C-alpha cells in the first residue's frame, strides 16, 4: 500500500453562493463565512440585519481573525466575533424550557405572551431555524410523543386527548398529515427523532432511532428530503422533532471532531441499504482519519474492480455524513469529486483531518485486474 501526499487548501463556498446567502440572510450560512463591507470597514455575519451592500463592495472571510487582519472591525449589531452560529436568544431558551415542562400540553398564543414572547416573533424564529412555525414545530413534538404512546398499546382516542388535541378527528388528521399514515397503522412504525445541530460547516439535520443515529445531512443539501423518504421506506421510520441520548452524544462528538479532539466516533449507527450499499458504507468506515482512498481502490477492496461508478452512487446515497466518511473518497489522481454537501465542504473536512497535506491510500492492483 502506497501513501501519496496531496495539497489541501482551506476554502469557502463559491462567492456567488455566499452573496446570495447574504441577500437572503440565510440562517444555514451561519458559521460558514463572514462578510466585510469595503465602504464601511465593518465585517458582519451573513444574517446581519443591517442593510445589504452591493456585491462589488463586499469581501468574504473564513474567520474574524482574517477580517481584522485585513483592517475590518466587528459589527456592533450582529457581533461576528463570537464563533459559529449565535446561541438562541434568552426568550427562545425560556420558551424551550416551557415546552419541556408542558409535556403533552398544547401551548397557546396566550401562553407565549405570559412568557413575554410575542407569537409573531416566535413564528419567525422557528420558521427560519426549523422551517416550521412554532406551533407546527410544537405539534410535531407532541405527535412524536403520541406515536410512542400508540406503540405502547394506548388507544388512539385516549392518546388524542392526552396529547392536547381537542377531538379525535383533529388528532387523526394532524397525525396522518405528519406521518403519512393513520394512528392505527403507525403502531408498528419506528420514530426518528430529528434535531438540528450547528457546526462550523453550517447546520446539519440529525436523526436517531432507539438503536442509534440513522441520519446526518447538511441542512441545505437538496437530497435531504429524499434521505428522509428512504428511511421511511426501509425502516418504517417516522421523523418527528425531538432528542434522545444518541443525538446528545452525537452533538458532543461532532463538537470535539470539529475542534480536532476526536478521530473516532462512538455513537451507534443504523444505516439500512441494499447489500452493496451497506458493504460500501462498511468499507468507508475503515478508511483511516487523515487518509483518502480512490473510488477504484475502494471497488477493488470490495472485490468489485469494475464497480467504481457503483461505489460513487453508493457514496451519494450515504445518509450519515462525516461518521460514514464518504468525504475521504477521491479520484485516482487525488482530485475531489462527488460530495452532496458541496466540494468546498469536502475539502474543508479533508483539511481538518489531514492538515495542509492529505495522504491518499492506494491499494496495489491484483494481477488479474486491468
N, C-alpha and C positions, 0 to 999 in steps of 0.2 A: 504494500500500500504506500503510495507516494503522497507527499504533502507539498502543495504549491501555495505560496503566499500571494494574495491579491489585494490591491489597494481598495479601501472602502472609506469614502469621504462622507461626512455628515451632510445632510441635505434637508431641504424644506419642501413643502408642497409646491406645485407649479405656481408662478406668480399670478397668472390669471385666476387660478382657483382660490388663491389667498385673497385677492382683491374682491372676488365675487362673495366670499365668505364675510369679508369686511363690510360690504354694502348690505348684506343680509343680516348682519350681526348674528351669524350662525353660532349657536352655543356649542355645536360639535367641534368648532375650531379652537375652543379654549385650550390653552396649553400647547398648541401646535406652533404658534408663531406670535410675534409682536410686530407692531407696525409703527414706524417712525414717520412723522409728518414734517417734511422739509421746511414748509412755510412757517411753522410754529416752533420747531426744535423739540417737540414733545413726542414721546413714544407711548403707545396705548395697547390695551388688549383689543382683539378683533371685535369684541362685543361692546366696546366703549359707547356710551350714549351720546358722546359728542358728535357734532356734525361731521359727516364723512367727507374726506378730502378727495380731490381728483387723483386719478391714477398716476399721472406724471409727477405728483408731489409726494408720493409715498415710497418708503423703502422698508423691506421686511427683515426681521432679525429672528434668530433662533433663541435668544436669551436676553435678559435685561442687561447682562454684562456687555454683550456685543453692542447693544443700543447705546449704553452710556459711554463705551469706548469710542463710539462714532460721534459723540458730542450731544446726544439727545438726553433730555431729562424726563423723569416719570410723570405721567398724567396724574393730576390730583383727583380726577373723577373716578377712574377705574382701577387705580393702584396696581399697575402691572408689575411692580417689584415683587409681589407675592407670587410664588411659583405655582404652576398647574392651574386647574380650574378654581375659581373662587369658592370658598366654602358657602354652604347655604346660609342665607341671612337669618338673623335671630328669630324673626317671625315664622320662617319655614320650620326651623327646629322646634319651635313651640307647637306648631300645627302637627308635625310628625309625632311628637310625644302624645298629643291629644288623640291622634289616630290609634296609636298603640294602646292607650288607656281605654279607648272606646270599644275595642274588640270587634264584636259583630254589630255594634250600634251604628246607625246611619247618622252622619253629621250633616246639619242643615246650614244654610247661609247665616241663620241666627247664631248657631254655634260658633261659626267662624268670627262673626262680629264680637261675640263675647270674649274671644281671644285677641281682640283688637286687630283682626285680619280682615281686610276688605275682600269680599268674594271675587271681585273682578281681578284684583291683584293676584290672588291665588290661582285663578283660572289661567292668567297669562303665564305665570311662572311654571306651573306644571305642564302646560302645553309646550312651552319652549324646551323643557328638560325631558319630558317623557312622551310628548306627542299626544297627550290626553289632558282634558281639563281636570281640575282637582276632583270634582265629583265623579267623573268617569274613572279616574285612577283609583279612588277610594272604593267605588262599586266593584271594580275588578278584584281588589284585595278581599272584599267581603265575599265575592263569589268563589275565590280560591278557598277560603275557609269553609264555605258551604259545600264545595266539592269534597273536601276532607270529611265533612260530616256525612255526606251521602255515601262515600266509600266505607265509612264505619258502620253503615247499616241504618242510619237515621232516615225516617220517612220524609219525602220531599216537602209535604205541607208544613211539617214542624220545622224543617230546615229553613224554609222561606221566611216564616215569621221570626225565627230565632236570629236571622241574619239581617234584619232591618227592612224586609220587603213587606209592603202593606197588603199584598194579595198574592195568591198562588199563581194567577195568570201573569202578573208583573214579574215574578221571580222566574217563571218558565220562559218568558220572552227574553229577559235580560241574560239568563243562563245560556239559552240557545244561541243568542247573538254573539256572545263572547266565545263559547266553546265549540260552536258548530254542531251541537248535539243536545238532546233533551236531558233534563236532570236524571231521568231513569236510565237512559242509555249511557250516561257518563260514569256510572258507578264503577266500571272496570277501567276507566282512564287513569293515567298517571299524571298528576300535575307537575308542570315545570315552573318552578319559582324563578321569576325573571327580575333582574336588577341591573341598573346602570352603574358602571364602575369608571371613574375618571382616571385617565392615565396620561403620561406625557405625550402620547400619540393621539390624544383625543378620547372621547368617551367610548366605552365598549359596553355591549349588552351581554350579560352573563346569565346563563340559565342552569338550574340544577334540579335533579330529581332526588328521591330519597337515597339512591345508590351513589350519586356523585354528579360532577359537573358534566353537562351534555352540550353546552353552548357557550362560546366566547367569540363574538364578532365585533368588528368596529361598527359603531352606530351609523356611520354614513355609507356602509357597504351596500350596494344595490341588491346583493344576493341575500340580505338578512331575512326578508320575508320568505324566500324560498327555503332557507335553513329551518325556519320555524315550521314550515309546512312539511318538510322532510321528517322532522322529529315527530310531527303529528301522525304521519303515515306509518313510520317504522315502529314507534313505541306507544301509540295511542296517547301521545303527550299533549297536555292541555296547558298552554302558557298563561300564567297569572302573575301580577306583581307580588313580590314577596322576597323573603330572605330565609336562609337556613344556615346550618353550621358549615356546609360545603362552600357556600358563597362568601361567608365571613372569612374562612381560611383562604379562599381564592384571592380576595381583596388584599389580605395581608401578604400573601406570597407574591402577587403582582407588584405591590409596592416595593418589596425587597428586591425583586428581579430588576425593576427599572432603576433602583438605586445601586445596582451592581453587587448586591449582597447575597443573591440567590442564583444558583445554577441548575438546581434540580427541584421541580415541583413535586409535592407530595399529595396534593389534593386528588382524591379518586376521580376517574373519568368514566363516562358512559358514552361510547361512540359507535352506535349501531350503523351498519352499512352493508354493502354487498361483501362477499368473501374477499374479492380482490381489493376493494377499498380498505377493508379492515387490515389486510396484510400490508398494504402501503402505509397506513397510519401507524401500525406497529413498528415498521422499519424506520419511519420518520423519528419516532421517539428514541431510536438507537443512535441517531446522528449526534455526536457529542456537542456540547456547548462550545461555541467558538469555532466550529468547523462547518464546512458545507459539503454537499455531495451533489453530483450532477444527476440529471434525470436518467441518463443512460446507465450510470453506475448503480442507481437505486433499482432500475429494472433488472440489471444483471444480478444484483444481490438477491433479488426475489426469484431468480431462475427464469426470468422472462426477458431475455436480452433484446427482443424486438418490441417491447411494450413501453417505450419511452413516452409516447403520446398518451397512452392509457394511464401511466403514472402521473402525467401532468393533469389529466382530467380528475383523477382521484384527489390530487392536491387541491384542485379547485373546489371539490365538494367537502373538504375538511371543514367541520363546523366549530372546531375548538382551536382558534388561532393561538400562536405562541406556545401553548402547552403541548400541542401536537405540532412540532415546529416545521411546517411546510415552508417557512421563510428561509430555511437552510438549504433548499434545493435550488440549484442554479444550472445554467447551461454548461456544457463541457468546457468551454473556454473561460468560464468564470463570470460571464455577463449575467445580468439579472433579467428574469422574465417571469410573468405569470403569478402575480400576487393580488388577491382580491381586495386587500386593503390599500393597494397602490404601491408602485415600486419604491417610492420615497420612504414609505414605512418599512418595507423590506430592507432597504439599505440602512436605515436607522437601527433596526434590530440587529443586523449583522455587525454594524459598528459597535453597538453596545456590547455585544457578546465577544467580539474579537479585537476591539481597539482599532487602530489605524490599519492593521493588516489582518486579513481573514484567511484561515487555512482551508484549502479545498481538498476534500478526501477523493482520491482517485483509486478505485478498485482495479487491480490488474485484470486484463481480459483473460478469459479461458481460451484454450487452444481451439475449440470448435466454434468460437464466436467470430463473426465477420468484423 
